[in-house]
C-alpha cells in the first residue's frame, strides 16, 4: 500500500473511532492518565503539522497557531504544553473546530505527497502514521475508562464478542535459549526503542502456551490473593492497601456473580476469556501464587519471532479479548499477538547502542526509559498492521486501564 493511501486510511480510522461519541463524550477527561477523545484527534493532527510540515516547508506559517501549545503532549524542544491533567477543561476549540483542523492538515499532507517528498520526510510521515495508531488504541482505552465511571454503564458500540468458548488447556512450551539476536532489523519501520538489533543470552525456559483466563484469575481472587502479602512486591501491596485493588479494573460483583464492564457495556464475565486490565503488580502476584513468574521480554520475543502475526486485533470489531480456541497440538503457542498486552518482568531500558531519532522526534521514546515495564504482543484494540515481534510497549507498574494480561513463564530445571 502506497504511503499516501496508507496515511489517508489511518487518518480516516481515527475519525471513525470517534464517530459513536457525542461532543460531550469527546471533551471529558476521566483521570489524569487519560485524555479526551477530542484531544487525541487534535494532537495527532498537531504531530503531522509540527513534526512533518514544519520540517518540510521553509518558514511554515500555521493557520492554527494557538493549537501549538494546547496539543503539544510532551515535546519540550518544541515549546510549552498545556497541563496534561487539565485537558478535560478545554471546551474550546470545539469538536467541529478540531475536525476542521484535521481536514486542513490532511489536505496539506496529501498535497506534499502528490508533489513528492524526500525520504527523510517520508520516514517522518511513516512515524506519524504509527504514532496515530498508538493514539487509536489510547482512544479506546480512554473511552472505556470514561464510560466505566458512569453509573449508567453506557455502550460505546453494540457487542460483537464471539460466543462462549472453552479455552485451550494450559501447557508449557520449552525453549532452549542460548545466545540470540533481539530487536528490529535495520531496514523497515520500527520505533527507535526497538533498535539496534543486538545479541543477548537467554537461559532455557518454559513459556505457557496461552494467557491466563478469567476463571484462573478468579481462583487467585477467591483464595484471598489480594489479602495475602506474601505474593506481592512491596509497592504492589502498598497499592492494594491504599488504592483498594481487590480484582481487575473493570470486574463487578453482584449476587455472587462476576460481570465485566466492556466497550459494549456490562456483560457476564466469560471464564474462558483472558483476564484483562491487571497491572504489573497484580500480574506478578498471580505468577508467584501460581508457582511461576513473568517472562522477560527476551524470552517473549524468542518465542514470538517465528510465529505469524495473527490474532484478535481492533479490526475484528470485538474490542474485547476472547478465549484461545482449543488446538490438537498443545505445543503450539497461542495468543502471542492480540487479545491482551502481556506484562514482562523487563524494565523499559535502552538497548545497547540505542540512539534516539533526530529533531523533534528525538523525544519520542528515549526520555521515558525509567521506572516502567515492557509489555509485548498487542491487544484487541491494537491495529494489526501496527504490531511486530520486536514491538516494545511500556507502562508504569501501577497502571491498569490498558488492555494488559498475563502469560506465565518458568525456569527449566
Protein Blocks (a to p, Z undefined) as FASTA:
>chain_A
ZZklmmmmmmmmmmmmmmmpcfklmmpcfbfkbccfklmmmmmmmmmmmmmmmmmmghia
cfklmlmmmmmcklmkloccddfklmmmmmbccfklmmmmmmmmmmmmmmmmmnopafkl
mmmmmmmmmmmmmmmmmmmmmmmmmmmmpmnlpafbdcfbdcddddddddddddebiadd
edjdfedcddfklpccdddddddddddfbdcdfklmmmmmmnopmmmmklpcfklmmmmm
mnopabdfklcceehiacdddfkbpadddfkbccehiafklmmmmmmmnopadddfklmm
mmmmmpccedjdfknonopacdddddfblkbcghkggjiacddfbdcdddehiacdehjl
lmmmmmmmghiacdehiaakbcfklpcfklccdddfkbckbccddddddddZZ
